[in-house]
Amino acid sequence: YPVDAVIVNRILPGVVSDGHGHVEVREPSTDPYLHQLQTQQARYLAEIERDFYPLPIFHSHWSGEEMVGLRQLQRLAQELFGQRDPGQVFFVGQAQEIQEEGDDYVLVLPLPNVELEKVSLTKRGDELFVTIGNFKRELLLPAVLAQRPAAGAIFKDGILRIRFPGRDGVGDGVTR
């Protein structure tokens, strides 16, 4: 599905991101409940930035009020986009690619910020769960891959290649 950007809204005060997966709580709340929410949100925001790479991610902070009316929407647009045209395409390319190799298909995922470790794949129906060390991603597979088993993966130079064998579930067995 073509997506050119991700918008994350309602970021709590004190939660700060560098835009590259490093998120921290710089100003922790003195309220234990709010501090827990900040910590949890920082963890999820870091996960979002890793999982949606290389898409640009725009952030808006918690405003304490609903975005109703033109003035509020203009303020939100200014915070998200600044001087950029919100109608422009912010990313052209593929965050993932499906390649046909003989009778097999290969799902190619760029993961430049992931350290090389054992790759674990779990497939349930049309969902694929990928784990590499602390990195985890859940993917909704297109129909052409959902009907095939995931037969293995290779992670090299920041690229994960997951093989889905041919129609008979065997394919040519060659991991490229």
Beta strands, then each sheet from edge to edge (+ up, - down):
strand 1: 6-11
strand 2: 15-17
strand 3: 23-25
strand 4: 57-61
strand 5: 97-101
strand 6: 104-110
strand 7: 119-124
strand 8: 127-132
strand 9: 135-140
strand 10: 152-156
strand 11: 159-164
sheet 1: 1+ 4+
sheet 2: 2+ 3-
sheet 3: 5+ 6- 11+ 10-
sheet 4: 7+ 8- 9+
end
